[in-house]
Amino acid sequence: MSKILIRGAKVLGGEAQDVLITDETITAVGSDLTVSSAEGAQVIEADGKILLPGLVDLHTHLREPGREDSETVLTGTRAAASGGYTAVFAMANTFPVADTAGVVEQVYRLGQEHGYCDVQPIGAVTVGLEGKKLAELGAMHESAAGVTVFSDDGKCVDDAVIMRRALEYVKAFGGVVAQHAQEPRLTEGAQMNEGVVSAELGLGGWPAVAEESIIARDVLLAEHVGSRVHICHLSTAGSVGIVRWAKSRGIDVTAEVTPHHLLLTDEMVRTYNPVYKVNPPLRTERDVLALREALADGTIDIVATDHAPHPHEDKDCEWAAAAMGMVGLETALSVVQQTMVETGLLTWADVADRMSFKPAQIGQAKGHGRPISVGEPANLTLVDSAYRGEVDPAGFASRSRNTPYEGRELPGRITHTFLRGRATLVDGKLA
């Protein structure tokens, strides 16, 4: 039997309490736990630190199989543990694509073997992400991986009939389709957000309506079918308005926002630094403020990283040739602290809701997103919210370094992460 006593942590940012972990379970929570109950326990002094349930990311790219030069399940889950995550959902755009029971089971087993966090594969909606024929959704759900979330992320399911059929299919077993909202004809040759900055720089513009038109179509399809739809990386003020309307109508829609869309704007592209090239693109300050407000009022349900690692050569090149995407697992909570907590828009309890409870609920991640109370699995993260420091990607656990925050000072640091009572991160270092 192993025991760990976390002493004096602010549970969900509230009053300081002691939390006792015995083996895989939380066995006591209270002020000044007696010595007898914690006898023989390893003690972690957490005075002033914030204790949260382990974070859950509904949108991670682990790249394995096929692009191990960018990331592997091992390095990606190490990055996740460093960022306070105990569960991640791995997107399907691997090589081969995760569109069969065999591939999702491979990813699932790799996650079990490496053990830094739980890995739940996301199945492709269509064969090869080509948008022409439904993948074997039922077989992936019935596999050992038990897939419940399906997405062609990186590509939009732009055919309305295919999208309708997917929504009908997953409804039968309570699954959800996570849509990458991007009308492809409206974004041909697009390099960044369409607006003043794109016009001044002479770069192909990516209009907000390309995202908003797909979201509008899909919430109406979800209403028609009576199924669940989830909107990936929502990025515009207009998209917020559509989702807010859909929820008021009772449509079963959820949405996510990335940390980078809460902080960065298209003004960053003036540097021509490809690290700011991402899909969907960085938008305007008006959009950023609308996204923050929507996350605060619950229109946007969760924060998801869209952790998109790339090797050095895919980013250290001219803007037009660069790959789209940013790494995000190791900086996500810091960005949320800066943009949402320190601005007074969210409390730490709200952060737990948006980054643990709700993503676990949407993805049906068993044992995750649970209260910090007796009898619950000990999936926890401890945060030093008073810390301030510059981001140094050289210290990342991820195999890739394409972060937009290099050299930027961000608040907060994960000191400990526990996966079912086992420390995966101790004093900021991987166990």
C-alpha positions in Angstrom: 0.0 0.0 0.0 1.3 3.4 -1.0 0.3 6.7 0.6 0.8 10.3 -0.5 -0.3 13.3 1.6 -0.7 16.6 -0.2 -0.7 19.1 2.6 -2.2 22.5 2.6 -3.3 22.7 -1.1 -6.1 25.1 -2.1 -8.6 22.6 -3.6 -10.1 24.2 -6.7 -8.6 27.5 -5.5 -10.6 27.5 -2.2 -9.6 26.9 1.4 -6.4 25.0 2.1 -7.0 21.3 2.8 -5.0 18.1 3.1 -5.6 15.4 0.6 -4.6 11.8 1.3 -4.1 9.4 -1.6 -3.9 5.6 -0.9 -2.9 3.6 -3.8 -5.1 4.8 -6.7 -7.8 6.5 -4.7 -8.4 9.7 -2.7 -9.1 8.4 0.8 -9.3 11.5 2.9 -9.9 15.3 2.4 -9.8 17.8 5.2 -8.0 20.3 7.3 -5.0 19.0 9.4 -5.5 15.3 8.7 -4.5 13.3 11.7 -1.1 11.8 11.8 -2.6 8.3 12.3 -4.6 8.4 9.1 -1.6 9.6 7.1 1.0 7.4 8.9 3.8 6.3 6.5 2.7 8.7 3.8 5.0 10.6 1.5 4.3 14.2 2.3 4.1 16.9 -0.4 4.0 20.4 1.1 1.6 22.3 -1.1 1.1 25.6 0.9 -0.4 28.2 -1.4 -0.6 25.9 -4.5 -3.8 25.1 -6.3 -5.0 21.5 -6.5 -7.1 20.6 -9.6 -8.5 17.4 -11.0 -6.2 16.1 -13.7 -6.7 18.0 -16.9 -8.4 16.4 -19.9 -7.6 17.4 -23.5 -10.2 16.6 -26.1 -8.0 17.6 -29.0 -4.4 16.4 -29.2 -2.2 15.3 -32.1 0.2 12.6 -31.1 1.3 11.8 -34.7 2.0 8.1 -34.1 1.8 6.0 -36.2 3.5 7.6 -39.2 4.9 10.9 -38.1 7.2 9.9 -35.2 9.6 12.7 -36.3 7.0 15.1 -34.9 5.7 13.3 -31.9 5.1 9.9 -30.4 2.6 8.6 -28.0 5.4 8.4 -25.4 6.7 12.0 -25.9 3.2 13.4 -26.3 2.0 11.9 -23.1 5.1 13.1 -21.3 4.3 16.6 -22.6 0.7 16.1 -21.3 1.9 15.1 -17.8 4.2 18.1 -17.8 1.1 20.3 -18.5 -1.0 18.7 -15.8 -3.0 16.4 -18.1 -4.1 12.9 -17.0 -6.0 12.1 -20.2 -5.8 13.1 -23.8 -7.9 12.4 -26.9 -5.6 11.6 -29.9 -6.8 12.9 -33.3 -7.1 10.5 -36.2 -4.9 12.2 -38.8 -2.0 9.7 -38.5 -0.4 7.6 -41.2 -2.2 5.3 -41.6 -5.3 7.2 -40.7 -7.1 6.0 -37.6 -10.2 5.0 -39.6 -10.2 1.3 -38.6 -10.5 -0.7 -35.4 -6.9 -1.9 -35.9 -5.3 1.5 -35.9 -7.3 2.9 -33.0 -6.4 -0.1 -31.0 -2.7 0.4 -31.8 -2.9 3.9 -30.5 -4.8 2.9 -27.4 -2.3 0.1 -26.5 0.6 2.5 -27.0 -1.0 4.8 -24.5 -1.4 1.9 -22.0 2.2 0.9 -22.5 3.7 4.3 -21.9 1.5 5.3 -19.0 2.2 9.1 -18.5 -1.5 9.7 -19.1 -4.5 7.9 -20.5 -4.8 8.0 -24.3 -8.3 7.8 -25.9 -8.1 7.5 -29.7 -10.5 9.6 -31.8 -11.7 7.8 -34.9 -11.9 9.3 -38.3 -15.4 10.1 -39.6 -14.5 9.2 -43.2 -12.1 6.7 -44.8 -8.7 8.3 -45.2 -10.1 11.7 -44.1 -11.2 12.0 -47.7 -14.8 13.0 -46.9 -16.3 10.5 -49.4 -17.3 7.4 -47.4 -18.0 6.8 -43.7 -15.3 5.0 -41.8 -16.1 1.9 -39.8 -17.5 3.9 -36.9 -19.3 1.0 -35.2 -16.3 -1.3 -35.3 -14.1 1.4 -33.8 -16.6 2.0 -31.0 -16.9 -1.8 -30.3 -13.1 -2.2 -30.4 -10.9 -2.4 -27.3 -10.3 1.4 -27.7 -14.1 2.0 -27.2 -14.1 5.1 -29.5 -16.8 7.6 -28.7 -15.5 10.8 -30.5 -15.1 10.9 -34.3 -13.4 13.6 -36.3 -11.7 14.3 -39.6 -9.8 17.2 -37.9 -7.4 18.8 -40.2 -10.1 18.5 -42.8 -13.7 19.5 -42.7 -16.6 17.0 -43.3 -17.9 19.4 -45.9 -20.4 17.1 -47.6 -23.7 17.7 -45.9 -25.0 14.2 -46.6 -21.9 12.5 -45.2 -22.1 14.7 -42.1 -25.8 13.8 -41.6 -25.1 10.1 -41.9 -22.2 10.3 -39.4 -24.5 12.1 -36.9 -27.2 9.5 -37.4 -24.7 6.6 -37.0 -23.0 7.8 -33.8 -26.4 8.6 -32.2 -27.1 4.9 -31.9 -24.3 4.5 -29.3 -24.1 7.9 -27.8 -21.1 9.1 -29.7 -20.2 12.6 -30.9 -18.9 14.0 -34.2 -16.2 16.7 -33.6 -16.2 19.0 -36.7 -13.3 20.9 -38.1 -15.4 23.8 -39.4 -13.7 25.0 -42.6 -15.6 25.4 -45.9 -12.8 24.3 -48.2 -13.8 26.4 -51.2 -13.7 29.6 -49.2 -10.2 28.9 -47.9 -8.4 27.9 -51.1 -4.9 29.4 -50.9 -5.6 31.0 -47.5 -2.6 31.8 -45.4 -4.1 33.8 -42.5 -7.2 35.5 -41.2 -8.9 37.6 -43.9 -8.9 41.2 -42.8 -6.9 44.4 -42.6 -3.6 42.6 -41.8 -3.9 40.1 -44.6 -4.6 42.9 -47.1 -1.6 44.9 -45.9 0.7 41.9 -46.0 -0.6 40.6 -49.3 -1.4 37.1 -47.9 -4.4 35.0 -48.9 -7.2 35.6 -46.5 -9.2 33.0 -44.5 -12.6 34.5 -44.0 -14.6 34.1 -40.8 -17.6 32.9 -42.8 -15.7 29.8 -43.9 -15.9 28.6 -40.2 -19.3 30.1 -39.4 -21.2 28.7 -42.4 -20.2 25.1 -41.5 -21.1 25.6 -37.8 -24.5 27.0 -38.8 -25.1 24.0 -41.1 -24.0 21.4 -38.6 -26.0 22.7 -35.6 -29.1 22.5 -37.8 -28.2 19.0 -39.0 -27.7 18.0 -35.3 -31.1 19.4 -34.5 -32.7 17.5 -37.4 -31.1 14.2 -36.5 -31.3 14.6 -32.7 -27.6 13.9 -32.3 -24.5 15.5 -30.7 -22.1 17.7 -32.5 -18.9 19.2 -31.1 -17.2 22.2 -32.7 -13.4 22.0 -32.7 -11.2 25.1 -32.2 -13.9 27.8 -32.5 -12.2 31.0 -33.4 -14.6 33.9 -34.4 -17.1 36.2 -32.8 -19.6 35.1 -35.4 -19.1 31.5 -34.5 -19.8 32.3 -30.8 -23.1 33.9 -31.9 -24.2 30.8 -33.8 -23.4 28.4 -31.0 -25.1 30.7 -28.4 -28.2 30.7 -30.6 -28.1 26.9 -31.1 -27.8 26.3 -27.4 -30.8 28.7 -26.7 -32.8 26.5 -29.1 -31.9 23.3 -27.2 -29.6 21.9 -29.9 -27.0 19.4 -28.4 -23.9 21.3 -29.4 -20.6 21.8 -27.5 -17.6 23.8 -28.5 -14.0 24.3 -27.7 -11.5 27.1 -27.8 -7.7 26.8 -27.9 -5.4 28.7 -25.6 -3.7 30.4 -28.5 -7.0 31.8 -29.8 -7.6 33.3 -26.3 -4.3 35.2 -26.4 -2.8 35.8 -29.8 -4.1 37.9 -32.7 -3.4 38.2 -36.4 -1.2 41.1 -35.7 1.5 38.5 -34.8 1.7 37.5 -38.5 3.3 40.8 -39.3 6.6 39.1 -38.2 6.2 36.5 -40.9 7.3 34.0 -38.3 5.7 30.7 -39.3 5.3 29.7 -35.7 2.1 31.8 -35.8 0.7 29.9 -38.7 -2.2 27.8 -37.5 -5.5 26.3 -38.6 -7.9 28.0 -38.0 -5.8 31.2 -38.2 -5.2 33.7 -35.4 -8.1 36.2 -35.6 -8.6 39.8 -34.5 -8.6 41.3 -31.0 -12.4 41.6 -31.3 -12.6 37.8 -31.8 -10.2 37.1 -28.9 -12.4 39.1 -26.5 -15.6 37.4 -27.8 -14.0 34.0 -27.2 -13.0 34.9 -23.7 -16.5 36.1 -22.9 -18.0 33.0 -24.4 -15.7 30.7 -22.4 -16.7 32.6 -19.2 -20.4 32.4 -19.8 -20.4 28.8 -20.9 -21.3 29.3 -24.6 -17.9 27.7 -25.3 -17.8 24.6 -23.1 -14.1 23.7 -22.9 -10.5 24.6 -23.6 -8.7 22.1 -25.8 -5.1 22.5 -26.9 -5.0 21.3 -30.5 -1.5 20.4 -29.7 0.0 20.1 -33.2 3.7 19.2 -33.1 5.9 19.6 -36.2 9.6 19.0 -36.8 12.0 21.9 -37.1 12.2 21.9 -40.9 8.5 22.2 -41.3 8.4 25.5 -39.4 11.8 27.0 -40.1 11.0 28.0 -43.6 9.2 30.7 -45.5 5.6 31.4 -44.4 3.8 30.0 -47.5 5.6 26.6 -47.2 5.3 26.2 -43.4 3.0 23.6 -41.8 0.1 24.9 -39.8 0.0 24.2 -36.0 1.4 24.9 -32.6 2.4 22.7 -29.6 0.2 23.5 -26.6 0.0 20.8 -23.9 2.8 22.2 -21.7 1.6 25.9 -21.8 -2.2 25.6 -21.9 -2.9 26.1 -18.2 -0.6 29.1 -18.0 -2.3 30.8 -20.9 -5.7 30.2 -19.4 -4.5 31.5 -16.1 -3.3 34.7 -17.8 -6.3 35.3 -20.1 -9.1 34.0 -17.9 -8.2 33.8 -14.2 -6.0 36.9 -13.8 -8.6 38.9 -15.8 -11.3 37.8 -13.4 -13.3 36.0 -16.0 -12.9 32.5 -14.5 -12.2 31.2 -11.0 -10.0 28.2 -10.5 -13.1 26.1 -9.9 -14.3 27.3 -13.4 -11.0 26.3 -14.9 -11.5 22.8 -13.4 -14.9 22.7 -15.1 -13.6 23.9 -18.5 -10.4 21.9 -18.6 -11.3 18.7 -16.7 -15.0 18.1 -15.8 -16.6 19.0 -19.1 -14.1 17.6 -21.6 -14.2 14.3 -19.7 -18.0 14.4 -19.9 -18.0 15.2 -23.6 -15.5 12.5 -24.4 -16.8 10.0 -21.8 -13.4 9.6 -20.2 -14.1 7.2 -17.4 -12.3 8.1 -14.1 -11.4 11.6 -15.3 -12.9 14.9 -14.6 -14.1 13.7 -11.2 -14.5 15.7 -7.9 -11.6 15.9 -5.5 -13.4 13.9 -2.8 -13.1 10.6 -0.9 -13.5 7.5 -3.1 -12.6 9.2 -6.3 -9.7 8.2 -8.5 -6.5 10.2 -7.7 -6.1 11.9 -11.0 -4.8 15.3 -9.9 -2.6 18.2 -10.8 -0.9 20.7 -8.4 -0.3 24.2 -9.7 2.1 26.9 -8.4 0.0 29.9 -9.6 2.4 32.4 -8.1 5.2 31.4 -10.5 6.3 33.6 -13.3 8.8 32.6 -16.0 9.8 32.8 -19.6 8.8 29.9 -21.8 11.8 27.9 -23.0 11.0 25.2 -25.5 14.3 23.6 -25.0 12.9 22.2 -21.8 9.8 20.8 -23.4 9.0 17.1 -23.1 7.4 17.2 -26.5 9.5 16.1 -29.4 8.7 19.4 -31.2 9.4 23.0 -30.3 6.9 25.0 -32.4 5.5 27.1 -29.6 4.4 30.7 -30.2 5.3 31.6 -26.6 9.1 31.2 -26.7 10.6 34.0 -24.6 7.2 35.2 -23.4 6.6 35.4 -19.7 3.6 33.3 -18.6 2.2 32.7 -15.1 1.8 29.4 -13.3 3.7 26.1 -13.3 2.6 22.6 -12.9 4.6 21.0 -10.0 3.0 17.6 -9.7 0.7 15.4 -11.7 -0.9 12.2 -10.4 -2.4 9.5 -12.6 -4.5 7.2 -10.4 -2.3 8.0 -7.5 1.0 7.5 -9.3 3.2 10.6 -9.7 4.0 11.3 -13.3 5.4 14.7 -12.6 7.3 15.6 -9.3 8.6 19.1 -8.6 8.2 20.0 -12.2 10.2 17.0 -13.5 8.9 13.9 -15.1 8.9 10.8 -12.9 
